[in-house]
Amino acid sequence: MDVMLLDDAVYLRGLWFKRDNQGHLRVWRRFLFDFTATGEERYTGRVIMLGASIIHMELEPHRF
């Protein structure tokens, strides 16, 4: 996505157990991180994972 992770940090903001589409119990995790596209401004990104798969990724609107 041509953005840079800031502070080399990803923060765990949620942890649950949830079943996947096949009914298997997996760990559901939500992470927050700060990123920049221009090097001048800071934005927040979010990633939700179920097991080892990314099921949702969201970046705040940002400049290119």
SERO-4910 file (N, C-alpha, C, O; in steps of 0.05 Angstrom, whole numbers):
BEGIN
 pado doro    nc1    nc2    nc3   cac1   cac2   cac3    cc1    cc2    cc3    oc1    oc2    oc3
  Met    A     16    -24      0      0      0      0     17     25      0      7     47      0
  Asp    A     43     21      0     62     44     -2     59     63     21     59     87     18
  Val    A     57     52     46     58     68     70     80     57     88     90     35     84
  Met    A     88     73    108    109     66    126     98     63    155     85     82    165
  Leu    A    105     41    168     97     37    196    114     56    213    138     58    210
  Leu    A    101     70    232    115     88    250    120     75    277    104     58    285
  Asp    A    141     82    289    148     73    316    154     43    318    158     33    340
  Asp    A    154     29    295    158      0    295    141    -15    316    150    -33    329
  Ala    A    116     -6    318     99    -17    338     71    -23    327     59     -7    312
  Val    A     61    -46    335     33    -54    329     21    -62    356     32    -78    371
  Tyr    A     -3    -51    362    -15    -54    388    -38    -73    387    -57    -69    371
  Leu    A    -38    -93    404    -61   -112    407    -83    -98    422    -79    -89    445
  Arg    A   -107    -95    410   -129    -81    422   -153    -98    428   -173    -89    440
  Gly    A   -152   -123    420   -174   -141    425   -166   -170    421   -150   -176    403
  Leu    A   -176   -188    437   -169   -217    435   -193   -233    444   -202   -231    467
  Trp    A   -204   -250    426   -226   -267    431   -222   -294    417   -204   -297    401
  Phe    A   -240   -312    423   -241   -337    408   -267   -336    391   -288   -328    400
  Lys    A   -264   -344    365   -287   -343    347   -284   -366    327   -262   -375    322
  Arg    A   -307   -375    318   -307   -397    298   -304   -386    270   -316   -366    263
  Asp    A   -289   -400    253   -286   -392    225   -309   -404    209   -327   -416    221
  Asn    A   -309   -401    183   -330   -411    166   -334   -441    166   -355   -451    160
  Gln    A   -312   -455    173   -314   -485    175   -321   -494    203   -323   -518    207
  Gly    A   -325   -476    221   -333   -483    248   -310   -488    267   -315   -496    290
  His    A   -286   -484    258   -262   -488    275   -258   -463    293   -261   -441    285
  Leu    A   -251   -469    318   -246   -447    337   -219   -434    331   -199   -448    330
  Arg    A   -218   -408    328   -194   -393    321   -191   -369    340   -210   -361    353
  Val    A   -167   -359    342   -162   -335    357   -168   -310    340   -158   -308    318
  Trp    A   -186   -293    349   -193   -268    336   -177   -246    349   -178   -243    374
  Arg    A   -163   -230    333   -146   -208    344   -150   -182    328   -154   -183    304
  Arg    A   -150   -160    343   -152   -134    330   -127   -118    338   -120   -116    362
  Phe    A   -113   -107    318    -89    -92    322    -92    -63    312   -107    -58    293
  Leu    A    -79    -44    325    -77    -17    316    -48    -10    312    -30    -20    325
  Phe    A    -43      8    292    -16     17    287    -17     45    275    -38     53    264
  Asp    A      5     59    276      7     86    264     24     83    239     43     68    238
  Phe    A     16     98    218     30     98    193     32    125    181     17    143    189
  Thr    A     49    128    161     50    153    145     54    146    116     66    125    110
  Ala    A     45    163     99     49    159     70     69    180     60     83    175     40
  Thr    A     70    203     73     86    225     63    110    230     81    129    244     73
  Gly    A    110    219    105    131    225    125    125    249    142    141    255    160
  Glu    A    104    263    136     97    287    151     74    284    170     73    298    191
  Glu    A     55    267    164     31    264    180     28    236    190     37    217    178
  Arg    A     14    233    212     10    207    225    -20    200    223    -38    216    228
  Tyr    A    -25    175    216    -52    164    213    -53    137    228    -32    125    234
  Thr    A    -77    128    233    -81    102    247    -92     81    227   -109     87    210
  Gly    A    -81     57    230    -91     35    215   -101     13    234    -92     12    257
  Arg    A   -118     -4    223   -130    -26    239   -129    -52    223   -134    -52    199
  Val    A   -122    -74    236   -122   -100    223   -137   -119    242   -132   -119    266
  Ile    A   -155   -135    230   -168   -156    245   -160   -183    233   -161   -187    209
  Met    A   -151   -201    250   -142   -228    241   -159   -249    255   -168   -246    278
  Leu    A   -164   -270    240   -177   -294    250   -158   -317    245   -155   -325    222
  Gly    A   -146   -327    266   -124   -347    263   -101   -332    250    -93   -311    259
  Ala    A    -90   -343    228    -68   -331    214    -77   -314    190    -60   -304    176
  Ser    A   -103   -312    186   -113   -297    163   -122   -269    170   -135   -265    190
  Ile    A   -116   -250    153   -126   -223    156   -154   -223    144   -158   -229    120
  Ile    A   -174   -215    160   -201   -214    151   -211   -186    146   -232   -182    133
  His    A   -197   -166    157   -204   -138    152   -180   -121    157   -165   -125    175
  Met    A   -176   -101    139   -155    -81    142   -166    -54    135   -180    -51    115
  Glu    A   -160    -34    151   -171     -8    147   -150     13    153   -136     12    173
  Leu    A   -146     32    134   -128     54    137   -144     80    137   -162     83    120
  Glu    A   -138     98    156   -152    124    155   -146    138    129   -125    133    117
  Pro    A   -164    154    119   -159    169     94   -133    186     98   -129    199    118
  His    A   -115    184     78    -89    197     81    -80    208     54    -90    200     33
  Arg    A    -61    226     55    -49    237     31    -29    218     19    -17    201     32
  Phe    A    -27    220     -8     -7    203    -22     18    217    -27     37    206    -39
***
